[in-house]
Amino acid sequence: MYLLLPMDSEDVQEAKLTSVMDAKIWAQLLVQEGEVVEINHANEFDAFDNFSEAVILINDFENPMPFMEYNMMPLVAHTQRSIDDIVEAYLFRELHDMAV
């Protein structure tokens, strides 16, 4: 599954999840069998060759509509900020659907 994340840096070890408006770079993670297989970066969320199935947002106040138009499922990482923490939360189903 491809996950899309708005990040504050391309540095995989130091990058933190940020709001869509503050995103300096977009990361697309390919997660297969519980592991990150591939990480790609782009300046725009829709610039990737592969379709992202879910977008990870920082809170419930983000606008999910641009992503939903691409049929991405919006998930919220309320406390997770690093790529490792977000992937772990995704695998253990600790990311939340957006509050309506």
Secondary structure, DSSP 8 states (H G I E B T S, - for coil): -EEEEEES-S-TTT--B--TTT-SEEEEEEEETTEEEEEEEESSTT--SS--SEEEESSTTS--HHHHTTT-EEEE-SS--SHHHHHHHHHTT-SEE---
